[in-house]
Amino acid sequence: MSAGRSRTAGPFLDKPTLVRAAADLADAEGWSTLTLSAVAAKVDRHVSSLYSHVDGLDDLRREVALLALDELAEQVWRAALGRSGADALGAIAVVYRDSFRAHRGRTAAINAFTGTDDPEFRARGARLAEPIRATLAGFGLEPGQVAVAHRVFSSSLRGLAQTEVHTATDRREADEALTQTVALFVTALESGTWPRLGPLP
């Protein structure tokens, strides 16, 4: 039997299959409900067999977050390919919205690990950020301005998604809010004037 694979009563189970099953379970049942016993039941294994692939629940959750980042990054790259300016920014926003709606567990996993010093998480986060930052730079922003705009844009998308989830916002209303948010950013970015503000009180 090859390293990293186990067999109990059913087909071979490898680590990528286990992590994807955990991510799917988090989407269906909620990130907070993700446990080793629940994942073991989903893949028809005893909990002890999962330790052939992960070092425990924290490690499994980390792997789900890494998978979610990879999947979202792939979608964002595809959305941005061949686009620029408002077209690219709108396409990226739609990818985020669709991902939040379809994969709430995966989204929660990313949010749970955002800000961590984990080098692998940061590296994959940088890959996700690259097409977004390239799009923002295309509006003529300097690197420091791109970093700020990226944080504000991403925070706005997360805020809209969380509002839709927690308040059961009508989808048409939520879509309009997203459209208006992107339009607001595009208007500001195309103005050619970076806002300057003194110290806040």
C-alpha positions as CSV (number, residue, x, y, z in Angstrom):
1,M,0.0,0.0,0.0
2,S,1.4,3.4,-0.9
3,A,2.2,6.0,1.7
4,G,-0.6,8.4,2.6
5,R,-3.3,5.9,1.6
6,S,-5.5,3.7,3.8
7,R,-8.1,1.1,3.4
8,T,-10.7,-0.1,5.9
9,A,-13.9,-1.4,4.5
10,G,-14.3,0.4,1.2
11,P,-12.4,1.9,-1.7
12,F,-9.0,3.5,-1.2
13,L,-9.2,6.9,0.5
14,D,-6.4,9.5,-0.2
15,K,-5.8,12.8,1.4
16,P,-7.2,15.0,-1.4
17,T,-10.5,13.0,-1.4
18,L,-10.7,13.3,2.4
19,V,-10.1,17.0,2.4
20,R,-12.7,17.6,-0.4
21,A,-15.2,15.5,1.5
22,A,-14.6,17.6,4.6
23,A,-15.0,20.8,2.5
24,D,-18.3,19.5,1.0
25,L,-19.5,18.6,4.5
26,A,-18.7,22.1,5.8
27,D,-20.6,23.6,2.9
28,A,-23.6,21.5,3.6
29,E,-23.7,21.5,7.4
30,G,-21.7,24.5,8.4
31,W,-18.0,25.2,9.3
32,S,-18.7,25.1,13.0
33,T,-20.1,21.6,12.8
34,L,-17.0,20.1,11.1
35,T,-15.6,17.4,13.2
36,L,-13.5,14.3,12.6
37,S,-16.3,12.0,13.5
38,A,-18.7,13.7,11.0
39,V,-16.1,13.5,8.3
40,A,-15.3,9.9,9.1
41,A,-19.0,9.0,8.8
42,K,-19.2,10.8,5.4
43,V,-16.3,8.8,4.0
44,D,-17.4,5.6,5.7
45,R,-14.3,5.3,7.8
46,H,-13.4,4.9,11.5
47,V,-12.1,8.2,13.0
48,S,-8.7,6.6,13.7
49,S,-8.1,6.0,10.0
50,L,-8.2,9.7,9.3
51,Y,-5.0,10.2,11.2
52,S,-3.2,8.5,8.3
53,H,-3.8,11.7,6.4
54,V,-4.2,14.5,8.9
55,D,-2.9,15.3,12.4
56,G,-6.2,16.1,13.8
57,L,-9.2,18.5,13.4
58,D,-7.1,21.6,13.3
59,D,-4.9,20.2,10.5
60,L,-8.0,19.0,8.6
61,R,-9.5,22.5,8.9
62,R,-6.3,24.0,7.6
63,E,-6.3,21.7,4.6
64,V,-9.9,22.7,3.9
65,A,-8.9,26.3,3.9
66,L,-6.0,25.7,1.6
67,L,-8.3,23.8,-0.8
68,A,-10.8,26.6,-0.7
69,L,-8.2,29.2,-1.5
70,D,-6.9,27.1,-4.4
71,E,-10.4,26.6,-5.9
72,L,-11.3,30.3,-5.5
73,A,-8.0,31.4,-7.0
74,E,-8.5,29.2,-10.0
75,Q,-12.0,30.7,-10.6
76,V,-10.7,34.3,-10.1
77,W,-7.9,33.7,-12.6
78,R,-10.3,32.4,-15.2
79,A,-12.7,35.3,-14.6
80,A,-10.0,37.9,-15.1
81,L,-8.3,36.2,-18.1
82,G,-8.6,38.5,-21.1
83,R,-10.4,41.2,-19.2
84,S,-9.4,44.5,-17.7
85,G,-10.8,47.5,-15.9
86,A,-14.5,47.5,-15.0
87,D,-15.1,44.3,-16.9
88,A,-12.5,42.4,-15.0
89,L,-13.5,43.9,-11.6
90,G,-17.2,42.9,-12.3
91,A,-16.3,39.4,-13.3
92,I,-14.2,38.9,-10.2
93,A,-17.0,40.2,-8.0
94,V,-19.4,37.8,-9.5
95,V,-17.0,34.9,-8.9
96,Y,-16.8,35.9,-5.2
97,R,-20.5,36.2,-4.9
98,D,-21.2,32.8,-6.5
99,S,-18.5,31.2,-4.4
100,F,-19.9,32.6,-1.2
101,R,-23.4,31.4,-2.1
102,A,-22.4,27.9,-3.2
103,H,-19.6,27.3,-0.7
104,R,-20.3,28.8,2.7
105,G,-18.3,26.3,4.5
106,R,-15.3,26.9,2.3
107,T,-15.7,30.6,2.6
108,A,-15.8,30.3,6.4
109,A,-12.6,28.2,6.3
110,I,-10.8,31.0,4.4
111,N,-12.1,33.6,6.8
112,A,-11.0,31.5,9.8
113,F,-7.4,31.4,8.6
114,T,-7.1,34.9,7.1
115,G,-4.5,36.8,8.9
116,T,-2.5,33.7,9.9
117,D,1.2,33.6,9.6
118,D,1.0,30.1,8.0
119,P,3.4,30.5,5.0
120,E,1.5,28.1,2.8
121,F,-1.8,29.9,3.4
122,R,-0.2,33.2,2.7
123,A,1.4,32.0,-0.5
124,R,-1.9,30.7,-1.8
125,G,-3.6,33.8,-0.7
126,A,-1.1,35.8,-2.7
127,R,-1.9,33.8,-5.8
128,L,-5.6,34.6,-5.3
129,A,-4.8,38.3,-4.8
130,E,-2.6,38.5,-8.0
131,P,-5.3,39.0,-10.7
132,I,-7.3,41.3,-8.4
133,R,-4.3,43.5,-7.7
134,A,-3.3,43.4,-11.4
135,T,-6.8,44.6,-12.3
136,L,-6.6,47.4,-9.7
137,A,-3.2,48.4,-10.9
138,G,-4.6,48.8,-14.4
139,F,-6.5,51.8,-13.2
140,G,-3.2,53.6,-12.7
141,L,-2.8,53.0,-8.9
142,E,0.6,52.8,-7.3
143,P,1.6,49.7,-5.4
144,G,0.6,51.1,-2.0
145,Q,-2.7,52.3,-3.4
146,V,-3.4,48.9,-4.9
147,A,-2.9,47.2,-1.5
148,V,-5.4,49.5,0.1
149,A,-7.9,49.2,-2.7
150,H,-7.6,45.5,-2.6
151,R,-8.3,45.3,1.1
152,V,-11.3,47.6,0.8
153,F,-12.7,45.8,-2.3
154,S,-12.3,42.3,-0.7
155,S,-13.8,43.5,2.6
156,S,-16.8,44.9,0.8
157,L,-17.4,41.7,-1.1
158,R,-17.2,39.7,2.2
159,G,-19.5,42.1,3.9
160,L,-22.1,41.9,1.2
161,A,-21.9,38.1,1.3
162,Q,-22.3,38.0,5.1
163,T,-25.2,40.4,5.0
164,E,-27.0,38.2,2.5
165,V,-26.4,35.1,4.6
166,H,-27.3,36.5,8.0
167,T,-30.3,38.6,7.0
168,A,-31.7,36.3,4.3
169,T,-31.5,39.2,1.8
170,D,-33.5,38.6,-1.4
171,R,-31.1,37.5,-4.1
172,R,-32.2,40.2,-6.6
173,E,-31.6,42.8,-3.9
174,A,-28.2,41.3,-3.1
175,D,-27.3,41.3,-6.8
176,E,-28.2,44.9,-7.1
177,A,-26.1,45.7,-4.1
178,L,-23.1,44.0,-5.7
179,T,-23.6,45.8,-8.9
180,Q,-23.8,49.1,-7.1
181,T,-20.7,48.3,-5.1
182,V,-18.6,47.5,-8.2
183,A,-20.0,50.6,-9.9
184,L,-18.9,52.7,-6.9
185,F,-15.4,51.3,-7.1
186,V,-15.1,51.7,-10.8
187,T,-16.3,55.3,-10.6
188,A,-13.8,56.1,-7.9
189,L,-10.9,54.3,-9.6
190,E,-11.6,55.9,-13.0
191,S,-11.7,59.4,-11.5
192,G,-7.9,59.4,-11.5
193,T,-7.8,61.0,-8.1
194,W,-6.6,59.1,-5.0
195,P,-8.5,60.4,-2.0
196,R,-6.4,62.2,0.7
197,L,-7.7,62.4,4.2
198,G,-6.1,63.7,7.4
199,P,-5.9,61.8,10.6
200,L,-9.3,60.4,11.8
201,P,-10.6,61.7,15.1
